[in-house]
């Protein structure tokens, strides 16, 4: 069996790879041919060649060694528009190389020469747009010119490889005839395209990790297999992480040769090419052990050492900044010189992020060009049906996390291709939940029970890129939400988000500062206008966001429902109130359920209580927890029932065992609890401000109170207490109305909306 890496580079590829490389005098590769040969042999390659750009010097350096042959990667052009193309020529001699260099300016003449001289050749990375000129017409001409295409390329994505192969396989004899007539060319020798693979390594890290396989042992066997289309590819696809490290290693070698970077160069040498640890006196003098200890300490700061070399390099660079900041935090005394040193290091280390981000962006552009070609050739987009659901709140108690938990449960039940991405200290194993350990954590001002977790941006970026998500959805505009937006722009993935919280109003209530509130409004406008779609839970906030200059064409109102098995009147058990009131004799109960915080307008609830505290027919209860509970309970703990946080059957019983649901919040973007109360048989009374009123047909299924007037609430409650017929009519109306809010059906609709219709179910593995 033949194994051969048919695409890799040595120091003979000595031209700069781009503008910056040219200015810094950095070549495309610094790997010595003999090193390539030795590594390829160590990694199981039976034949060895080098495909340097338009030179065979690297091959000539190892031509005397067994199992080698001479090849090159030819840069050629379509004469019509100078679109650049790369072609690999196999087993050539020096004369043929010189002839090729004279002809390579014209791809048609080059192919004629290669065919006339029976030189085995392969079209390299067919969908790689090197100069921004590659179009569908060029790829159609590739189909007419080349019998062999490189499918696996160690610097190109799995998606690009998949699409390349799909295009190559799509051309029948009839289609080939049509194309030949269209372009008046046809140089193919068989009616199907053969496939090969190579690492396309320039930096010396991934040599031989992508390769071609063929039957036989000799070079002639390989050429025969390629010419008959009987080769296949295997190995590792490319990804931005690997490519970034290749670029870094090349840059490191180039800078070392041209500039004195001292100990930094030595550290990077040990990082990119770790050597066996020894304990000789010379090693200790040179500090090799200390360098390797430092590298290991940084990698282990938040990760374990891996057998995967790229993982170790990635973890080293992504941990450098938090590692340095942690060292700074651990200073027991203030030392200005040390702090300055750490700050300087932090600034330098953070610049490494830019190297990763720029390569991730470049690779994403390459992948998206392949997706464009898929649409042009097949009339539809290539989609894996995968959605990344990012949220800053998952385990906490609030409306967003409750909706997220419901969706999480449904996604698992239906086996949907959705991953929930959060940052938290908890470690949970789940096929549907990816938890990123926070680098920094601090409490949200005024909400100390809600932690702000900041994960490593590069880890989130790399995970989303590697998983090939089709849509990024951010349930919150917090850290994870902002990460989602930035990553969507880097990777060119559609970004969808939702507006769950009236942030400007919350900020104003806690700061009473118009300037800060205006800043928040502008940030909200920027965030939501940057999305491709914004889910809004109510018409009220569709209007508010539009008025705040968020593009209304992006806004989509979605409905939420209620689990009517979990919340219904069958749970009614008035005796539960004996656990919370010193004396309870069947009085009517006015209930509030939700977060116990000032922005929920609980002061209005308290005012209604004060106006009715002498009414012997009614009692008041608050279910929930939050920053305002302690203050309220210290004053009203012996007058109002404070149950604390309830869930499950206890919550269902609390709802069903009350009579009226007083929800004065004016900051609601929807009001889940109103639907839960109605499903439980309560009559709701809500404010005319905010969106909770949209769950009610005024005076038919509940009451909407203007200006949150406590006297109006009191009058309505007294009227309902006195009029049993009115109570029964409203409850009957509610029973019919609530049937329109089937939770599961509306959750399905929400998944369809937030995924832009792309979400699919995971493929089931067939067990034989």
N, C-alpha and C positions, 0 to 999 in steps of 0.2 A: 504493500500500500504506500502510495506517495503522499507526503504531506509537505507543502511548500507555501511559504508566505510570498505571494506574488505582488506585493506592493509595500516597499519600505525604503528608507533613505539613509544615506551616510553623509559624512562630512564633505563628500564630493558635491552634494547639493549645497553649494556655497554661496548662492545668491540670497540677498535679503528677501524675506517673505512679505514685506509691506513697507509703507512709508516710514513708520516709526523704526522698524528694524533697519531700514536703510540709513536713517539718521544716526542710529546708535551703532551702526556697522555690525549688525548681528546676522549671521547666516541662517539658512533654513535648518541646518543640522550640524552637530559637532560629533556625531557618533563615528568612531573609527571602524572601517570595514572588518577588521579582524575581530573586533568586539561583537559586531553583528553576527559574524559567522559562528563564533563560539556560543553565543546565547541561543541562536537558532538551533544549533545542534543539541544544546542542553534541553531545549524545549520540544525536542522530538521531530524537528523538520528533517526529512530525508534528503531533500535537495535544497540548495541555497542560491539565491540571487539577490541583487540589489537593483532597485529601479530609481536611480537618481534622475533629477530633472535635466534632460538633454545632455547627459554626460555618461560615460561608461567608466570613468576613472576609478570609482569605488569598486566596481566589479573587477577591473584589471588588477587591483591590489590583492585580491584573494583568488584570482583565476587559477593559481597553481595548486590550490587546495582541493581535496576530493569533493565530489558531488556539487560543484559550482558551475554556473553558466552565466553568460553576460546578457543583461537586459537593460532597458532604460524606460523612463516615463517621458514620452514625447509631448511637447507643447505644440499644438497645431491650431489652425483657425479655419473657420468658414470664410472663404474669400468675399462673400456677399456683404458681410457686416463686421468681419474680424471677431466674431464670437469665439472665445477661447475654449479649447477642448484638450483633454489629456488622453493619450493612448499609450498603452504598455506594449512594448515589443520584446519578444522573448527569444533568447538564444541567437544573438546577432554577433557579427564580428566588427572589427574596427572600420573596415571599408563600408559596410552597411550602415554603421553609425554615421559616418561622414556623409553618405548619400542621403540618409534620413534628415540630417541637419540642413541640407540644401533644399529639401523638398517640403519641410514641415510647415511652411507658410500657407500651404493650400491643402486642406484635409482630403480633397478628392484625389489629388496627385499622390499624396502620402499613401492612401489606401490602395491605389493602383500599384504603387511600388511594392508595398508589403505583400500584396497578393501575387504579383508577378514573381517575386523572389521567395515565395512560400514561407514568409516570416510569420510565425504565429503571433497574433496580436489580440489585445483586449481593450475595449472601451472602458476607461476608468471613471468611477463615480458619475454615471450618466446624468443625474439630476442636479449636480453641483454647479450652481451659477457663479462662476468665478469672476466675471466682469460685468454682471448686471445685464447681459445681452441674451441669455438663454431663453428661448421661447418654445412653444409647442412645436413649431415648424422645424426647429433644430432636432428635437427628439424624434420626430417622424423621419427625419433624414438619418438619424442614428440607426433607426430600424432598417433602413435600406442599405446602410454601409457596413454594419458590424454584426458578425455572427456570435460574438462573445462579449458579454457585459460583466463588469465587476458589480456584484450585488452587495456582498458584505465588505464594507470598508470601515476600518477601525476608528475613523474619525467622524463617521456619519451615523445618524440615528437609526434605530430599528424601524421607525416609521418610514423614513426615506428609503431604506432598503426594501421594505415591504411594498411600497408603492412602485419602486423601480422594477421589481420582479413582476408585479401585477401588470404593469404597462407592457413589459417585454413579452409576457405570455398572452397578451390580448390580441396579438396580430395573427390572424389566420392567413392562409394562402390568398384568399379573395381580397382581404384587406391590404396585403402586401402588393398585389397587382394594382389596386386602386391608388395606393401611395406612389408606386413606381410611375404610373401614368401622370400623377399630379406633379411630381418633381423631375420626371424624365431622367431618373437615375435608378440603378439597381446593381449593387455589387455583392450581394449576399451569395453564399455558396450552399446554404441549407435553409430550410423553411422554419426552423425554430432557433431560438437563441440559447446558447450555453452560458452557465453561470460560474463565476470564480469569486475568490475572496482574498483579502490581504489586510494587514494591520495599518498600512499607511503611516507607520511610525516614523517620526522625525527626531524624537527626544531620547530614545534608548530605553524607555520604560516598558513599552508594550510590544516589543519585538516578538513576532511569532504568535501573537494572541488572536490574529485572524488569518485564515489560511485556506488554501485550495486542496482538495483531496481527489485522488484519481487512482485507478487500478494500475498496477505495475510497479517498477522499481527505477527505471532509467529516465533520463531526460527525453529520449525519443518516445517512451511510453506516455510521458506527461503531454508532450506536444500532440501526439496522436489523440489522446483523450480530449484535449482542448479543441482540436480541429473537428472532432466528431461530436462535440457537445456532451461529453460523458463525464464532465467534472462536476463537483458540487462543493459548497463552501461550508465552513464551520468556524467557530470561535466567538469572540466577543464583539458586539456592536459598539459603536462609538457613543460617547456621552460627553456633555460639557465638562464634567469633573475631570475625566481623563485628558481631554484636550487642553484644559487650563493648565494641568500639571506638565503636559508636554511643552506648552508654550513657556511656562515658567522655567523649566529645565533648560530649554534652548536659550532663553534670555539670560539665565544665570551663567551658562557657559560663555556666551558672547560677551557679557559684561566683564567676566573674570579675565578674558583674553585682552580686553581693551582698557580696563580700568582696574585700579587696586581697591578691592572691597574687603580685604583683610579677613577677619574672623567670620563675617557674615557668609562669605563664600565657603568657608570651611564647614559652617553649620549647615548650609544648604546642600553641600556635597553629601554630608552624612544623612540628611533627610531624604534626598532623592535617590541616593544609592547607599543604603545602610550596609555597613561592613560588620563582620563578625567581631564581637567584643573580645578584646584581649586585656591582659592585666600587666603588660610589660612596663618597665620603668619609663621607656621612651613614650609609650602611650600616655602615661600619667603626666609626664613633663609637658607633652604637647596639649594636654587637656582633652584628649579624645573622649575619655570616660565622662567628663563633666558635660561635654557637648551632648553626648547621647543621653545622659541622665536628664538634661534639660528638655531635650526633644520628647523623651518618654513622659516626663512630668506634665508637659503641656498637653500631650495627647490624652493622658489619663485624667486630666483635670475634670473632664465631663464624659469621657468615653473609655472603653477598654482598647488595649492594643489589638489590632486585627491582623489576620493573615493576608488581608487584601492591602497591598501596598498603597493603592490610591486612597483607601479609607484612612490610613494613617496620615498621609500627607494632608488630606482634606481636614481631618480632625485637628491636626497641628495648627494649620492656618486659621481655621474657624474658631479655635479655642484661644488663640494668642491674645485677642483683645480682652475677653472676660478673665483670662488667667492673669494678665497684667493689672487689670482693675482690682481683682481680688487681692493681689499682692499689695496694692496701694491701700486697700481697706484694712489690711491686717497690720499696717504700721502702728505700733503702740505709741510712738511719739511722733510729733510733727518734725520731719526732717525735710527742709525745703529742697535741698539738693536731690534727695531720693525721690520726693514727690515729683519734682521737675523731670527727673529721668524717666519715671514711670509714665508721666503724661506725654513725654516725647515719644516713648515707645508705643503708647496707645495710638497716637496719631499716625505713626509709621505703619503699625500693624493693621490699622483700619483701612489703609490704602490698598491692602491685599484684596479686600472685598471688591474693589473696583475691577481688579483683574478677573476675578471670577464672574462678576456681573457682566462685564463686556463680552466674555466668551459665551456665557449662557445666552446673551442676547443674540450674538452672531449665529450660534447653533440653532436657536429658535427660528431665526429668519430663514436659515437653510431648510429646517423642517417645514416651515410654513410655505416655502416655495414648492416643496414636494406636494404638500396638500393642495396647493393651487393647481398643480399639474394633474393631480387626481381628478379634480373637478372638471378641468378642461378635457380630459380624455374620457371620463366616465359619466359626466353630467351631474355628479353629486359629490358632496364632500366626504372625505374619509373620516369616520368617527368610531371611537371605541366605546362610546356610550358611558364615559366615566365622568363623574362630577366630584369635585373637592368642595366640601362644606366646612368653611372656616367659621369658628365662633370663639368669642372671648369668655362666654359663660356657658357652662355645661352642667356642672354639679350643683351650682348655686340655685337659690330659690327666687325665681322671677319669671315673668311671662315669656321672655325669649328662651330661657333654658327649658321651660315646660314645653314650648312648641318644638324645640330642638329634640327633646327626649321622645316626644311623640313620633317625630319623623324618624329618629334613630331606630325606634322599635319597629316602625313600618318597613323601613329599609331592610332590616334584618329578616323580618317575616317574609318579605317578597324577594329577598336576595338581589336587591338592586346594586348596581355598580357605583356606589357612592361611598366615599371615605369622609369621616368626620375628623377634622384636624383641630386640635386644641393644644394649649400650653398649660401644663399643670404639674404639680409635684407627684400626683398619684401615678402609679404604674399599673396599667390594666392591659391584659392581652385580649385583643379583639381584631377580627378581620375587617371590622368596619370603623375602628377608632384608632387614630394615630395621635399619640401624646408626645409633644415636644417638651423636654425638660426646660424650665425657664432658666435663663441666665441671670436675670434680675427679677425680683418680686417686691412689690410694695402695695400698701392698702390704698384704695380709692378714697380721696377726701370725702368726708361726710358719710362714707359707706365702708367702714373698716372691715366689715365681714365679706366684702367683695375684693379679692386680691387682683392686682394688675400683674399679669405674668408676661414677661418679655422673653421669648425664645430666641435662639440664634437664627438670624435672618437667612444665612447661607444654608442651614439645615432645612428650613422650610422650602426655600427656593429649589434646592437639589431634589427634595422629595417630590414636589409637585412636578418638576420637569421629568423625573425618572418614571413617574406613574402615568404619563401621557394623558392627563385629564383634558377633557374637551371643554369643560366649563368650570370656572371658579365662582363659588357662591359664598359671600360673606354675610352672615346673619347679623353681624354687629360692626360698627365703624370704629372699633377699638384697635388694639395692637394687631391682632390677627386679621381684622378687617382691612387695615391699612397695608399690612404685608400682602394680603390677597390682591389688593388693587395694584400695588407696585409690581408684584410678580406677574400679574396678568399683562401688564404693559411690557415687561421684559420678555416674556415668552409668547406674547401675541395671542393669548387665550381670552375668549369672551369673559367679561366680568359682570356678575349679577349680584345685587345686594338688596337689603330690605331696610325700611325705616320703621323701627319698632318703638323708639323712644323719643319723646319730645325734648331733646337735649337743650335747645335754647331756653325753654321755659324752666327746666330744672336748674340750669346754670344761673339764670336770673334770680330764681327764688333763693338760692344758697348764697349768691354773692351780692345781689341787689345792685349790680354794676352793669350799666348799659353798654359800656365799652367792651367788656369781656363777652357779654352776650352777643354783641355785634360780630366780634371775632369768631365766636362759635358758629354763628349763622353763616359767615363766609366760608368757614372750613367745611360745614355741612354742604353748602352749595358746591364747593369744589369737589368734594368726595363723590356726591351723588351724580353730578354732571359728568364725572369721569367713568361712570358705569355704563354698560350696554343696556341694562334693564334694572329698574328699581321696583321692588314689590312694596306696595303701600297697603296697609290693612284696612283703610277706611277712606271714604270719599272726603271726609273732613281734612285728612292729612294729604290727600291728593291735591286739594285746593291750597293748603298751607305751603306745601313744597313748591307748587307752581308759582305762588305769590312770592316765594323766596328765590325766584329765578332758576329753579331746577327745571330742566327741559321737560314739559309735560308729555312729550312723545316717548320718553323713557319710562314713564310711570305706568304701572299696571296694578289695579286694585285686586287684591285676592281676599277671599273669605276664609274664615276659620270656623270650625264647628265645635261640637261638644260631644263627649262620650256619654250617650244617654243610657248606657247600661251601668256606668259608674256613678252618674249623677241622675237620680230620679226620686220621686216621692216615697218609694217603697222603703227607703232608709229612715223614714220619719220615726223618731223616738224621743218624745219631749222630756223623758226622764233624764236624758243626758245633762240637761241644764242644772240638775240638782248637784252635779259635780263642780259647777262653776259659780252658782249663786248661793248665798247663805240661806236664802229662802226662795223656793220656786214652787208656785202653785198653778202652773198651767198658763201663765201670762203669755201674751203675744211677745215674740222676740224680733227685735230689729237687728239685723246682722250686717257686719262689714267683714269681707274676706279680702286679704291682699297684703301687700307690703306695708308695714307700719312705719310710715315716713311722712314728713311734712308735705312733700309735693303731692301726696294723695288727698290733700285737703281734709285731713282727719279733724282739724279744728272745727269744721262745719258739722261733722258727725257729733262732736262733743257739744256744740251749741244746740243741736237738736235734742240731745239727751237733756241738757240743762233746762230746756223749755218743756220737757215732758217728764222730768224726774218725779213729779208729784202725781203722775197718772198711774194708778195702781194696776192698770190693765196691760202694761207694756214694760219690757226690759230690753237692755241693749247689750250686744256682745261683739267683740272684735276677735277675729281669727287671723293669726299671722304673726310675723315677727319683723323687727327692723329697728333702725336707730332711734325712732321716736317712742318706741314702746315703753322704755324704762321711765321716761318723763311722764307719760300719760298714766302709766300704772301706779306711779308713786302718789298721784292725786286721786285717781278714779278706780284704784284696784278693788275697793270694797263696794263700788257702785255699778261698775260695768264689768262684764265677764271678759277676761283676757285669757284665751285658751293657749296662746303661743302657736307655733307652727303645727299644723295638722296635715296628714296625708292619708291616702287610701280610704278605708271604710270610715275612719274617724272623721275625715273631712266630709265625706258624703253624708254622714249622719248629722254633722253640724249644720250643713246646708239645709237638708230636708227637715230638720227639727225646728227651724226658724220659720218666720212668716213673711217678713218684709226684708228686702235687700236694699239698704241705703248705701249708695256708692257715689259720694260727692266729688270724686276726683275729676279735675278739669284738664289733666295732662295725659289722659289715656289716648293711645293711638288706636286702640281697639276695645279692650275690656273683656278678656276671656272669662273673668269671674262672673260677669253679668249673665252670660249664656249658661254657665254652670249653675248659677242660682235659679234661673228660669227653668232649666231642665229638672231641678230639684223641687220645683213647685212653689218657689217664692215669687212674690210680686216685687219687681224692681222699681226703685226711685233713683234717678240719676240726674246729673247736671246737664244743662244745655250747652256747656262748654266741653270741648274734647270730643272724642269719637264714641264714647260708651253709648250715647243716645241713639246711634245708628242701629243698635241691636233691638231697639224698641219701636213698636208702632204706638205713637203717642195716644194715651188714654184708652188704648185697646189691649196692649200687652204689658203696659206699665206706664210710668209717669216720668215726664221730663220737666225739671224745675228750672225756671229762669233765674239767672244770676246767683244760683246756688243759695237761694233764700231759705234760711233755717225755719222761718215761720211757715213758708209754703210746704216744706217737708213735714212740719208738725201737723198742719191742717190736713194734708193728704193721709198721713198715718192715722190720725184720729177718725177721719171719714171712713177709711177702710176697716178700722176696728168696729165701728158702729154699723157698718152696712155689709152684712154677710152675703147678700145677693150680689153686690158689686164685686166682692172678693171672688166669689165663685165664677162669675162671668169672665173676669180677667184671667183667672187660672185656666178656665176652659179654652180661652183664646190662646193662652201661652202654650198649652198642650198641642194645639194644632200648628202653631207658628214654629215651635222648636223642632218639629219634624224636618223642616227645611235645612237644618244645620247638622246633617250627619257628618260626624268628625272624620271618619275614615275616607269618605268620598271627597271631602274638601282637602284632606291631606294629599290624596292622589293628585288633585288639581294643582296644589301648591308645588309638588315635586315636578310636575310637568312644566309649570311656569318658570320655576327657578332654574331648571336645567335646559331651558330654551328648546324643550321637546327632544333633547338628545339622550336622556337617561335610558339605559337599557338594563336588563337583568344579567347577572353574571352567568357565564357559561358553566354548565355543570360538567365536572370531570366524569368520564365514563370509566367505571371500575370493571376491569375484565377479570 
